[in-house]
Amino acid sequence: MGNSKQKITTFLMFEGKAEEAMNYYTSLFDHSEIINIRRYGANEAGAEGSVMQASFSINGQVFKCVDSHVKHGFTFTPAMSLFVTCETEGEIDKAYEMLSQDGAVLMPLAAYPFSKKFGWVQDKFGVSWQLSLE
């Protein structure tokens, strides 16, 4: 396959918190960065300066996000989550602590039959994360 581009990209829709979420996520994991941000200008559909569309990467995996200017009757749900295989105890402990801050713990960080260390949290933006030690 060589250096083909990632074909399927997780797309996260926020209502005004996209940039804050991107900054938060890229600070949590190594090899992460904001790739680009297109903002709404004056007299455009969205609030001026909010994210029209952006791309960021978490440990090399690319995500897209947007600030929706339309109010929706839905948000993120734990039925869809980001599953992270952590390489070290330090990585899973940090991710669990940071992502659960001002969020919710769906399954506490512990040993389970399917993983020696696993936790499932919903972060302060409503995005769900399953964290598993490799």
Contacts in CASP RR format, 6 or more apart in sequence:
PFRMAT RR
TARGET T0000
AUTHOR 0000-0000-0000
METHOD contacts of the structure
MODEL  1
MGNSKQKITTFLMFEGKAEEAMNYYTSLFDHSEIINIRRYGANEAGAEGS
VMQASFSINGQVFKCVDSHVKHGFTFTPAMSLFVTCETEGEIDKAYEMLS
QDGAVLMPLAAYPFSKKFGWVQDKFGVSWQLSLE
6 61 0 8 1.000
6 62 0 8 1.000
9 62 0 8 1.000
9 63 0 8 1.000
9 64 0 8 1.000
10 63 0 8 1.000
10 64 0 8 1.000
10 82 0 8 1.000
11 63 0 8 1.000
11 64 0 8 1.000
11 65 0 8 1.000
11 66 0 8 1.000
12 18 0 8 1.000
12 21 0 8 1.000
12 63 0 8 1.000
12 64 0 8 1.000
12 65 0 8 1.000
12 66 0 8 1.000
12 76 0 8 1.000
12 127 0 8 1.000
13 65 0 8 1.000
13 66 0 8 1.000
13 68 0 8 1.000
13 72 0 8 1.000
14 21 0 8 1.000
14 51 0 8 1.000
14 65 0 8 1.000
14 66 0 8 1.000
14 67 0 8 1.000
14 68 0 8 1.000
14 125 0 8 1.000
15 67 0 8 1.000
15 68 0 8 1.000
15 71 0 8 1.000
15 72 0 8 1.000
16 47 0 8 1.000
16 50 0 8 1.000
16 51 0 8 1.000
16 67 0 8 1.000
17 67 0 8 1.000
17 125 0 8 1.000
18 50 0 8 1.000
18 51 0 8 1.000
18 54 0 8 1.000
18 65 0 8 1.000
18 66 0 8 1.000
18 67 0 8 1.000
19 37 0 8 1.000
19 50 0 8 1.000
19 51 0 8 1.000
19 54 0 8 1.000
19 67 0 8 1.000
20 125 0 8 1.000
21 65 0 8 1.000
21 125 0 8 1.000
21 127 0 8 1.000
22 34 0 8 1.000
22 37 0 8 1.000
22 54 0 8 1.000
22 56 0 8 1.000
22 65 0 8 1.000
23 34 0 8 1.000
24 123 0 8 1.000
24 125 0 8 1.000
25 32 0 8 1.000
25 56 0 8 1.000
25 58 0 8 1.000
25 63 0 8 1.000
26 32 0 8 1.000
26 33 0 8 1.000
26 34 0 8 1.000
26 56 0 8 1.000
26 57 0 8 1.000
26 58 0 8 1.000
28 58 0 8 1.000
28 94 0 8 1.000
28 95 0 8 1.000
28 98 0 8 1.000
28 99 0 8 1.000
29 58 0 8 1.000
29 59 0 8 1.000
29 84 0 8 1.000
29 91 0 8 1.000
29 95 0 8 1.000
30 59 0 8 1.000
31 57 0 8 1.000
31 59 0 8 1.000
31 60 0 8 1.000
32 56 0 8 1.000
32 57 0 8 1.000
32 58 0 8 1.000
32 59 0 8 1.000
32 60 0 8 1.000
33 56 0 8 1.000
33 57 0 8 1.000
34 54 0 8 1.000
34 55 0 8 1.000
34 56 0 8 1.000
35 54 0 8 1.000
35 55 0 8 1.000
35 56 0 8 1.000
35 57 0 8 1.000
35 62 0 8 1.000
36 54 0 8 1.000
36 55 0 8 1.000
37 51 0 8 1.000
37 54 0 8 1.000
38 51 0 8 1.000
38 52 0 8 1.000
38 53 0 8 1.000
38 54 0 8 1.000
39 48 0 8 1.000
39 49 0 8 1.000
39 50 0 8 1.000
39 51 0 8 1.000
39 52 0 8 1.000
40 46 0 8 1.000
40 47 0 8 1.000
40 48 0 8 1.000
40 49 0 8 1.000
40 50 0 8 1.000
40 51 0 8 1.000
40 52 0 8 1.000
40 67 0 8 1.000
40 69 0 8 1.000
41 48 0 8 1.000
41 49 0 8 1.000
42 48 0 8 1.000
44 52 0 8 1.000
45 69 0 8 1.000
46 52 0 8 1.000
46 67 0 8 1.000
46 69 0 8 1.000
47 67 0 8 1.000
47 69 0 8 1.000
50 67 0 8 1.000
50 69 0 8 1.000
51 65 0 8 1.000
51 66 0 8 1.000
51 67 0 8 1.000
52 66 0 8 1.000
52 67 0 8 1.000
53 64 0 8 1.000
53 65 0 8 1.000
53 66 0 8 1.000
54 64 0 8 1.000
54 65 0 8 1.000
54 66 0 8 1.000
55 62 0 8 1.000
55 63 0 8 1.000
55 64 0 8 1.000
55 65 0 8 1.000
56 62 0 8 1.000
56 63 0 8 1.000
56 65 0 8 1.000
57 63 0 8 1.000
75 126 0 8 1.000
76 122 0 8 1.000
76 125 0 8 1.000
76 126 0 8 1.000
76 127 0 8 1.000
76 128 0 8 1.000
77 128 0 8 1.000
78 106 0 8 1.000
78 120 0 8 1.000
78 122 0 8 1.000
78 128 0 8 1.000
80 128 0 8 1.000
81 120 0 8 1.000
81 127 0 8 1.000
81 128 0 8 1.000
81 129 0 8 1.000
81 130 0 8 1.000
82 127 0 8 1.000
82 128 0 8 1.000
82 129 0 8 1.000
82 130 0 8 1.000
83 129 0 8 1.000
83 130 0 8 1.000
83 132 0 8 1.000
84 95 0 8 1.000
84 129 0 8 1.000
84 130 0 8 1.000
84 131 0 8 1.000
84 132 0 8 1.000
85 132 0 8 1.000
85 134 0 8 1.000
86 92 0 8 1.000
86 95 0 8 1.000
86 131 0 8 1.000
86 132 0 8 1.000
86 133 0 8 1.000
86 134 0 8 1.000
87 134 0 8 1.000
88 133 0 8 1.000
89 117 0 8 1.000
89 133 0 8 1.000
92 109 0 8 1.000
92 117 0 8 1.000
92 119 0 8 1.000
92 131 0 8 1.000
92 132 0 8 1.000
92 133 0 8 1.000
93 109 0 8 1.000
95 129 0 8 1.000
95 131 0 8 1.000
96 109 0 8 1.000
96 119 0 8 1.000
96 121 0 8 1.000
96 131 0 8 1.000
99 121 0 8 1.000
99 123 0 8 1.000
99 129 0 8 1.000
99 131 0 8 1.000
100 121 0 8 1.000
100 123 0 8 1.000
101 124 0 8 1.000
102 123 0 8 1.000
102 124 0 8 1.000
103 121 0 8 1.000
103 122 0 8 1.000
103 123 0 8 1.000
103 124 0 8 1.000
103 126 0 8 1.000
104 121 0 8 1.000
104 122 0 8 1.000
105 119 0 8 1.000
105 120 0 8 1.000
105 121 0 8 1.000
106 119 0 8 1.000
106 120 0 8 1.000
106 121 0 8 1.000
106 122 0 8 1.000
106 128 0 8 1.000
107 118 0 8 1.000
107 119 0 8 1.000
107 120 0 8 1.000
108 119 0 8 1.000
109 117 0 8 1.000
109 118 0 8 1.000
109 119 0 8 1.000
109 131 0 8 1.000
110 117 0 8 1.000
110 118 0 8 1.000
110 119 0 8 1.000
111 117 0 8 1.000
111 118 0 8 1.000
112 118 0 8 1.000
115 132 0 8 1.000
115 133 0 8 1.000
116 133 0 8 1.000
117 132 0 8 1.000
117 133 0 8 1.000
118 130 0 8 1.000
118 131 0 8 1.000
118 132 0 8 1.000
118 133 0 8 1.000
119 130 0 8 1.000
119 131 0 8 1.000
119 132 0 8 1.000
120 128 0 8 1.000
120 129 0 8 1.000
120 130 0 8 1.000
120 131 0 8 1.000
121 128 0 8 1.000
121 129 0 8 1.000
121 131 0 8 1.000
122 128 0 8 1.000
122 129 0 8 1.000
123 129 0 8 1.000
END
